[in-house]
Amino acid sequence: MSNLAVSWFEATARQRLAALVDDGSFEEFLGPEAREASPHLGLFDLPRQFDDGIIVGRAKLSGKSVLVAAQEGRFMGGAFGEVHGAKLTGLLRAARKLGQDVVILFDTGGVRLQEANAGELAISEIIRAIVEARTAGCSVIGLIGGRAGCYGGGGIIAGCCSHLIVSEQGRISVSGPEVIETNRGIEEFDSRDRAFVWRTMGGKHRYLIGGADDFVDDDATGFRAATVAALAAGKPLTRTVLEAEQHRLTTRLARFGKAQDGYDVWKALGMAQPEALPGLAVEAFLDIARDRRETSDDAR
């Protein structure tokens, strides 16, 4: 619980974990000493990392025992490969068997191109493991605010979580800005326009349209408090929850499907001056957004 003021965006995966959980409570599984590195990256003359860019283990949060995973966006953009994915899949399967909640600190650009098939299979296995864990009554809480964002398969995985917590610096999307620009052209999406990127994929936008459940400041204090509250609330996956989520997504598409910019979405939510929202501090933004954001009490 030390270093609560650390910037979530600037911190490493290990710094985020250390700041999030109770002091001295983290026990790592398959740490660097196990040397479970990718067997594929060497074929491309790429450096390997002994934890393969993801840390998994158990810890306590406000005294509650949980399983935790943290992606390192500074290694291969936090991308999923064979070992990286297997570690998260194994953690989620263990959660179901043990009846324990899981907290995932996302920081990923998606699947590694060098391990594409293994990475795509890992995404599918992780999604299945999340559904099985949630059906068994476990909560899976996702935290998003790292430098790499939460893109590609990571964005799909995040959407399967029972609760998502995001900061303004966080971004969530299946396709990243560069991918959209490459496939659809700069007229469709200018990846160099950082303001445009953040107002369409950033934390404030995602919270406003119900794509995230909590919006917090860029430090461990906010993420920790929101995570503790989400764990206390819990929410097993039921048919009622799935139907409510499907209804929310259908309504969102009908309402915002033709929006050309994040500003269009914000205006549809009744924001008189959406241009001012990106500059608002967290509490000021939440005061405006809580009553307007597109969500459902029964969703997620």
Backbone torsions as a table, in degrees:
resi	resn	phi	psi	omega
1	MET	NA	10.2	179.5
2	SER	-80.4	163.4	177.2
3	ASN	58.0	43.5	-178.0
4	LEU	-65.2	-22.4	-178.5
5	ALA	-86.3	1.2	-178.0
6	VAL	-61.5	139.2	176.3
7	SER	-68.2	121.3	179.3
8	TRP	-62.4	-39.0	-178.2
9	PHE	-64.7	-40.7	-175.4
10	GLU	-85.8	-22.5	-173.2
11	ALA	-72.0	158.1	171.6
12	THR	-81.9	171.0	179.5
13	ALA	-60.6	-42.1	-178.7
14	ARG	-69.8	-34.0	176.3
15	GLN	-67.3	-39.2	178.3
16	ARG	-63.8	-45.3	179.6
17	LEU	-61.5	-46.1	-178.9
18	ALA	-60.7	-36.9	-179.1
19	ALA	-78.1	-25.0	-175.0
20	LEU	-82.2	-46.6	-170.6
21	VAL	-90.0	169.3	178.1
22	ASP	-62.3	143.1	-178.0
23	ASP	-54.7	130.5	174.0
24	GLY	72.3	7.8	-174.6
25	SER	-94.8	-12.0	-173.9
26	PHE	-79.2	129.8	174.4
27	GLU	-122.7	115.9	-174.8
28	GLU	-85.3	141.5	172.2
29	PHE	-102.6	138.0	177.1
30	LEU	50.2	54.7	179.0
31	GLY	-73.2	-176.2	-178.1
32	PRO	-55.5	-30.3	-179.1
33	GLU	-65.5	-22.4	177.7
34	ALA	-76.8	-17.3	177.5
35	ARG	54.0	45.2	176.8
36	GLU	-88.0	72.2	-178.4
37	ALA	-93.0	164.1	179.1
38	SER	-61.5	133.7	176.6
39	PRO	-82.9	-1.3	-171.8
40	HIS	-106.7	-31.7	-170.9
41	LEU	-63.3	-31.9	179.1
42	GLY	-61.2	-27.5	179.3
43	LEU	-65.6	-23.1	-179.8
44	PHE	-105.5	14.0	-178.0
45	ASP	56.4	36.7	178.1
46	LEU	-105.2	145.5	-179.9
47	PRO	-67.1	147.9	176.3
48	ARG	-108.4	163.7	177.4
49	GLN	-131.0	138.2	-170.4
50	PHE	-67.8	-18.8	173.2
51	ASP	-102.9	3.4	179.6
52	ASP	54.9	30.4	172.1
53	GLY	80.8	15.3	175.7
54	ILE	-148.2	137.5	-180.0
55	ILE	-110.8	128.5	178.7
56	VAL	-129.6	151.1	178.9
57	GLY	172.0	-162.6	176.9
58	ARG	-122.1	154.0	-179.9
59	ALA	-159.7	-177.2	175.0
60	LYS	-122.5	141.0	177.2
61	LEU	-123.7	111.7	-175.5
62	SER	52.0	39.3	177.2
63	GLY	87.3	-9.9	-178.8
64	LYS	-91.5	130.1	179.6
65	SER	-76.0	128.3	179.6
66	VAL	-139.5	160.9	170.0
67	LEU	-96.8	141.5	-174.5
68	VAL	-132.5	151.0	174.8
69	ALA	-142.0	139.0	179.5
70	ALA	-136.5	124.3	178.4
71	GLN	-87.7	142.6	178.5
72	GLU	-100.8	101.1	-178.2
73	GLY	-67.6	-14.2	180.0
74	ARG	-82.5	-8.2	175.7
75	PHE	-112.3	114.8	179.9
76	MET	52.2	32.2	179.9
77	GLY	60.7	25.5	-178.8
78	GLY	65.9	20.9	-171.9
79	ALA	-75.1	152.3	-178.9
80	PHE	-81.4	128.4	170.6
81	GLY	-128.0	-166.9	-175.4
82	GLU	-62.7	-53.7	-177.7
83	VAL	-70.6	-45.4	179.1
84	HIS	-52.7	-49.5	-178.6
85	GLY	-69.1	-37.9	-179.1
86	ALA	-64.4	-35.9	179.9
87	LYS	-65.8	-41.5	179.4
88	LEU	-72.0	-39.5	177.5
89	THR	-60.4	-46.4	179.8
90	GLY	-61.1	-38.6	179.6
91	LEU	-64.3	-43.2	-178.7
92	LEU	-68.5	-36.5	176.8
93	ARG	-67.3	-38.3	176.7
94	ALA	-64.1	-37.7	179.4
95	ALA	-59.5	-43.5	-180.0
96	ARG	-62.9	-44.5	-178.2
97	LYS	-68.5	-36.0	-177.7
98	LEU	-88.1	-13.4	-177.0
99	GLY	70.1	35.9	-178.0
100	GLN	-112.2	148.8	176.6
101	ASP	-76.1	158.9	-177.6
102	VAL	-126.5	139.6	174.2
103	VAL	-120.1	122.9	-178.5
104	ILE	-114.0	123.3	176.4
105	LEU	-95.5	96.6	-175.8
106	PHE	-76.0	142.5	171.6
107	ASP	-164.7	82.1	-167.8
108	THR	-149.2	146.1	174.3
109	GLY	-96.1	-1.5	179.4
110	GLY	120.1	-138.2	-176.8
111	VAL	-95.7	141.0	174.9
112	ARG	-68.9	129.3	177.7
113	LEU	-63.9	-31.2	-179.0
114	GLN	-72.1	-16.3	179.2
115	GLU	-132.3	43.0	-169.5
116	ALA	-56.4	-51.4	-177.1
117	ASN	-63.4	-45.6	179.7
118	ALA	-64.6	-38.3	-179.8
119	GLY	-67.7	-42.2	179.0
120	GLU	-65.1	-40.1	176.7
121	LEU	-63.0	-39.3	179.6
122	ALA	-62.4	-42.0	178.7
123	ILE	-57.9	-45.6	-179.8
124	SER	-62.7	-42.7	-179.4
125	GLU	-66.0	-38.4	179.3
126	ILE	-65.2	-44.4	179.1
127	ILE	-60.5	-45.3	178.5
128	ARG	-60.9	-42.8	-179.3
129	ALA	-65.2	-36.2	177.3
130	ILE	-65.7	-45.8	179.8
131	VAL	-61.0	-43.1	179.9
132	GLU	-65.4	-40.6	179.3
133	ALA	-66.2	-43.4	-179.8
134	ARG	-67.7	-38.0	178.2
135	THR	-63.8	-31.9	178.6
136	ALA	-78.9	-1.9	176.4
137	GLY	103.6	2.5	179.9
138	CYS	-85.2	144.7	172.0
139	SER	-90.1	143.5	174.0
140	VAL	-124.5	106.4	-174.3
141	ILE	-100.8	128.5	178.6
142	GLY	-107.5	134.9	178.3
143	LEU	-117.2	127.3	-174.5
144	ILE	-132.3	119.5	178.8
145	GLY	-174.4	14.4	-176.9
146	GLY	-85.4	174.5	-175.1
147	ARG	-66.3	-34.3	-177.4
148	ALA	-82.5	-14.2	-176.5
149	GLY	77.2	-152.9	177.8
150	CYS	-142.6	92.0	-171.5
151	TYR	-119.3	171.1	175.6
152	GLY	58.8	-136.5	178.2
153	GLY	-59.5	-29.2	177.0
154	GLY	-62.0	-37.7	177.6
155	GLY	-65.2	-35.5	177.6
156	ILE	-69.9	-43.5	178.4
157	ILE	-59.3	-44.5	-179.7
158	ALA	-58.3	-38.2	179.5
159	GLY	-66.4	-16.2	178.9
160	CYS	-91.3	-7.8	-178.8
161	CYS	-70.5	157.8	179.9
162	SER	-78.2	-21.6	-177.3
163	HIS	-157.9	132.9	179.1
164	LEU	-118.9	134.7	178.1
165	ILE	-119.8	128.6	-174.0
166	VAL	-136.1	149.3	172.2
167	SER	-104.9	172.1	178.7
168	GLU	-60.9	-33.5	-178.5
169	GLN	-72.7	-20.4	-179.6
170	GLY	-70.8	151.3	175.4
171	ARG	-135.5	142.2	-179.5
172	ILE	-133.4	125.5	176.8
173	SER	-169.5	150.6	174.7
174	VAL	-72.7	-44.0	178.4
175	SER	-107.2	132.0	178.9
176	GLY	-77.4	165.2	-178.3
177	PRO	-55.3	-45.0	-178.2
178	GLU	-66.3	-36.4	179.7
179	VAL	-65.7	-44.3	179.5
180	ILE	-63.0	-44.7	-179.3
181	GLU	-62.9	-41.2	-179.0
182	THR	-63.6	-39.4	-174.8
183	ASN	-89.9	-27.4	-174.9
184	ARG	-117.5	-9.3	178.5
185	GLY	97.0	157.5	-177.5
186	ILE	-66.9	-24.5	177.8
187	GLU	-66.2	-30.1	179.0
188	GLU	-79.1	-41.9	-177.6
189	PHE	-157.7	114.5	178.7
190	ASP	-90.6	103.1	-175.1
191	SER	-68.0	-16.8	179.4
192	ARG	-84.8	-11.2	178.4
193	ASP	-84.8	89.1	-173.7
194	ARG	-62.8	-36.8	178.5
195	ALA	-62.6	-40.8	178.7
196	PHE	-65.6	-42.0	178.5
197	VAL	-57.5	-48.2	-174.2
198	TRP	-72.2	-31.4	-178.6
199	ARG	-84.3	-2.7	173.2
200	THR	-110.6	-31.0	-177.0
201	MET	-119.4	-10.7	-173.9
202	GLY	-72.5	171.4	-173.8
203	GLY	-58.5	-41.7	-179.0
204	LYS	-64.2	-43.4	179.6
205	HIS	-63.5	-46.2	-177.6
206	ARG	-64.6	-37.4	177.2
207	TYR	-67.0	-41.8	-178.2
208	LEU	-59.9	-38.8	-176.9
209	ILE	-95.8	11.1	175.8
210	GLY	83.0	11.7	178.4
211	GLY	-79.8	-6.5	174.0
212	ALA	-143.2	149.2	-174.2
213	ASP	-91.8	-28.6	-179.7
214	ASP	-135.0	143.8	176.8
215	PHE	-120.3	124.1	-174.5
216	VAL	-131.2	168.4	178.3
217	ASP	-75.1	166.9	-176.6
218	ASP	-82.0	63.1	172.5
219	ASP	-156.2	166.9	-175.8
220	ALA	-69.4	-23.9	-179.3
221	THR	-59.0	-50.9	-179.4
222	GLY	-65.4	-44.1	-179.9
223	PHE	-63.2	-41.0	-179.0
224	ARG	-65.3	-48.1	-178.1
225	ALA	-61.5	-43.7	-179.6
226	ALA	-66.7	-37.2	179.4
227	THR	-67.0	-44.7	178.4
228	VAL	-59.3	-42.8	179.7
229	ALA	-65.6	-41.4	-179.7
230	ALA	-65.8	-39.7	178.1
231	LEU	-64.7	-38.4	-179.9
232	ALA	-67.7	-35.3	-178.4
233	ALA	-73.1	-44.1	-178.6
234	GLY	61.6	163.5	174.3
235	LYS	-176.1	93.7	178.5
236	PRO	-65.3	154.4	-179.2
237	LEU	-80.9	118.1	179.0
238	THR	-128.0	169.9	178.5
239	ARG	-62.4	-37.6	179.2
240	THR	-61.3	-42.2	178.5
241	VAL	-63.8	-44.2	180.0
242	LEU	-63.6	-41.9	-179.9
243	GLU	-66.4	-37.9	178.4
244	ALA	-66.5	-38.8	178.9
245	GLU	-67.0	-41.3	178.2
246	GLN	-62.4	-40.3	178.2
247	HIS	-63.8	-41.8	179.8
248	ARG	-63.0	-43.8	-178.8
249	LEU	-67.4	-38.8	178.1
250	THR	-63.5	-43.4	178.8
251	THR	-64.4	-40.2	179.9
252	ARG	-62.6	-44.7	-179.4
253	LEU	-62.0	-42.7	-179.5
254	ALA	-65.2	-34.7	-175.3
255	ARG	-83.4	-37.2	-172.2
256	PHE	-117.6	5.1	-172.5
257	GLY	-59.0	-27.3	-177.7
258	LYS	-100.9	5.8	179.9
259	ALA	-65.4	136.5	-178.5
260	GLN	-98.4	-12.4	-173.5
261	ASP	-155.4	157.5	176.0
262	GLY	-57.2	-33.6	178.3
263	TYR	-59.6	-36.0	179.9
264	ASP	-64.6	-38.0	177.7
265	VAL	-65.7	-46.6	-177.4
266	TRP	-63.1	-38.6	178.1
267	LYS	-65.1	-37.6	179.1
268	ALA	-65.7	-22.6	178.0
269	LEU	-89.8	7.3	175.0
270	GLY	87.6	19.0	178.3
271	MET	-80.9	112.0	-175.6
272	ALA	-65.9	-38.2	-179.7
273	GLN	-130.5	75.0	-176.5
274	PRO	-62.8	-24.6	-179.6
275	GLU	-62.2	-22.9	-178.2
276	ALA	-85.2	-17.3	-173.6
277	LEU	-63.4	-40.4	-179.5
278	PRO	-58.6	-27.7	-177.2
279	GLY	-89.6	-4.1	-177.3
280	LEU	-75.4	143.0	173.5
281	ALA	-68.6	164.4	-173.0
282	VAL	-54.4	-53.1	-175.4
283	GLU	-64.4	-39.7	178.9
284	ALA	-65.0	-40.6	178.0
285	PHE	-64.2	-45.2	-178.6
286	LEU	-63.7	-35.3	178.3
287	ASP	-59.7	-35.8	-179.9
288	ILE	-82.6	-38.1	-168.1
289	ALA	-84.2	-30.9	-170.9
290	ARG	-55.3	-42.0	-176.6
291	ASP	-82.9	-10.5	-173.9
292	ARG	-109.9	-21.5	-170.8
293	ARG	-62.9	147.4	-175.1
294	GLU	-84.3	100.3	-178.6
295	THR	-153.2	178.8	177.0
296	SER	-136.2	140.2	-179.5
297	ASP	-62.4	-26.0	-177.4
298	ASP	-97.9	-1.2	-176.1
299	ALA	-75.4	166.6	-179.4
300	ARG	61.9	NA	NA
